[in-house]
Amino acid sequence: MKSIITGCPAKGKTEGSVTIFLIMVLAFVFLFTAVLIDYARIAAFNVQEERLARASIRSVMSSYHVELRERYGLFAFGDSDGDMLLSKVLNENLHKSGRGDTFNLLPFALESSSLEWSRPLGSYDVFRHQILEEMKYKAPVDFALELAGKFKPLSGVMAEASRATELLSKLQPLYDEREENLDLMLERRSQAAESGRRVLLWIMNPPGDSISAHLLGSMQAAADIPAQYSDYLGKYYEDLYRDSKKPAKYTYQLALYQSRTSEMLSRLPSLLTTFHEEHGQSMEEAKDALNKAQQLNDEMRDVLAASRISGVNLADDPAKDWDIPGNSGEISAEPLKKLHEQEDALILSSADISSMENGLFMQQSAYESIEPTVTGLSGVLHEALGVNGDSYQMISSVLGASHVVDNYYKKYGKKGSVIASDLAFLEQHRSSDKARKQVEWEAKSKLGEVRALLDKIRMLGSGAAASMERYQILHQFYEDNVSFNNGLESQSSDKSEVSSDPYAAGSSAMKDIDGIYAAMSGIMGGARDRLFQTEYSALYFQHFDVSKLASLALNSLEDTSELTDQLDPRAQELEYILYGFHNPAGNVAAAYAEIFAMRLSIRTMEGFIEKATLGNPLAVLAAALLYGIQHAIQDMLQLCEKDAIPLSKYMPAQLTYRDHLRLFMIMHGGGEVQLSRMLALIQLNTGINPEERNTYVSSDIKLQMQLWFLPGVVKMLNYTAAFPGEVQGNKYLRAVKTDYSY
């Protein structure tokens, strides 16, 4: 036997040496093979453990909340016990079969397992991410085909209409204030001349071209002094040359004439002083009014120049780069472009202002010739107190002074020729102002109807106590989510009001439509996050049934009970997300007001085209606004009755109530405040608090495996970082951390 093993007979002292050598070789081979086997088993164990960990955490996360997924397209872990699910999945995968003759190369055993949850659905980042994932394939197509394509053909003409409305709305108050100051200037000039009427009546009442002699008597004016002077002299000389034995007959009458003459002459200084003061004050106010008018005219010129430098034109069409076809051809903006050419007519030229300044100067010069003439008259008439006066000179002086003052009065007093001429000059560029004022009044009246209807809508919430309670709950959910995200609570939207001023309402409406086009341009240029959030809101949240307002809009609704169900927050979710009023009617009123503003902007654009033939730009604007208000009111009635209206009379594409809300969300939605409102609604509708529903989990799983050979050697090899696990006794253990997110 020994010879067979060694291959040769034993000789001497070397007997058995080969056997020991082979044993050493076999021991080494066995050691190597054993370590290699366990090494291979460990490698396979690691791979299998990785796969098992990933499979088990996927199994755990497959227990998502079904209601959230079906109602809102969101994923969050459900009501199950995650740790129990993980243990169950692991144990089922590690369970041995019932056969006893099987050979298990990798006998796994679960050492420990745990889960760590994070990233709740109520977090802004998580919620926004899930929205983007849900809508990234749906939103771009829906938006481009349903909305952007409808608005593209209107973009150029709406830009022109917006520019015209903005410019003319700025010019209109300046123009009216300028004209008021020009009217004030003429009024003060006339008032200045009127202040000399008492001086004129003191000289001669009534003014005339001749003075007839008459007997001594009462004196109404200075002209009576020379008129009675001849009779005064006659009676004076008759008494002077009377019979010395007879008493004087006219002593009293002569003294009375002198007294009346002195009294009449004594009144002149105060009359002249009053005339000078009142005339000076009125003329100063006239100058101030003209200076103010000139300042306003310069402001108008600056506004017009700035508009032409930075204004929008067709080359700046906001939709020109949209890579989508429009529904039909573009609308011509030629009438609006022609309106530009007439804007300069609203500005007074420097020559016009200079002519008015010259008129003030000429009037002042005419006035300055009055005082020396009247003052000189007083000196001439003093001769009437003696017997050496020149009656002809006194009459001539009175007529001369009367002519100077009367001529000034007839030129510059009420209905004076110069004032009438200057007023006629001003009226040349006011040809349509009276008609425009009437149109403005009608427009204000129509806006009053809209404001009254909005008040009625707001009043609907006063009797909805149950809805108000749910809004209070919703408000609490909203505040909790804002606090959870360390956000700032936003104020409710200010879109629920319509201005009573047609120009302010029109200008605001045009700014809103500009904002819509700007938002759509941003989306078409690649800014998609806001679009995804907008379209998600419109897809998963209920909007108000606008048909319920039809009777109210027609003033035929007496019983508001049919609107009760529509005042619940669940019936107007999209409006709440958009505007954020925590009351039953505020969000509906805000939606109605903003839709009206949008219709006003589009209809005003049509009005510019329809009324362009009026010529005067401000008259065109006023008529366009009245047209816009009237047709916007009709649009709102049609929207309430049919839930759809044409985009424009030139563009038959239909817009629904929901489409309008989508546009407004694109314009001023898409922020974190809207996220909190959506999360609050989800909690109200499902009873699920998104802040407590996690979307991310980390699993920590530790498995063990029995080592077959030489665990000490394996442990020694593990010191060299050959294995990611650890050896404890004759067991190999390894912990695996796996993450998963919805």
Secondary structure, DSSP 8 states (H G I E B T S, - for coil): -HHHHHSS---GGGTTHHHHHHHHHHHHHHHHHHHHHHHHHHHHHHHHHHHHHHHHHHHHHT-B-HHHHHHH----B-SS-HHHHHHHHHHHHH---S-SS---SS-EEEEEEEEEEEEETTSHHHHHHHHHHHHTTTHHHHHIIIIIHHHGGGHHHHHHHHHHHHHHHHHHHHHHHHHHHHHHHHHHHHHHHHTTHHHHHHH-SS--S------S---SSTTHHHHHHHHHHHHHHHHHTS-TTS--SSHHHHHHHHHHHHHHHHHHHHHHHHHHHHHHHHHHHHHHHHHHHHHHHHHHHHHHHHHHHH---GGG-TTTT-SS--SS-----HHHHHHHHTGGGGS--HHHHHHHHHHHHHHHHHHHTHHHHHHHHHHHHGGGGSS---HHHHHHHHHHHHHHHHHHHHHHSTT-HHHHHHHHHHHTT-TTHHHHHHHHHHHHHHHHHHHHHHHHHHHGGGG-HHHHHHHHHHHHHHHHHHHHTT-------STT---SSHHHHHHHHHHHHHHHHHHHHHHHTT--HHHHHHHHHHHHS----GGGGHHHHTT----GGGGGGGGSGGGSHHHHHHH---STTHHHHHHHHHHHHHHHHHHHHHHHHHTGGG-SHHHHHHHHHHHHHHHHHHHHHHHHHHSEEEEETTEEEEEEHHHHHHHHHHHH--SHHHHHHHHHHHHHHH---GGG-EEEEEEEEEEEEE--S-HHHHHHHHTTT-SSSEEETTEEEEEEEEEEE-
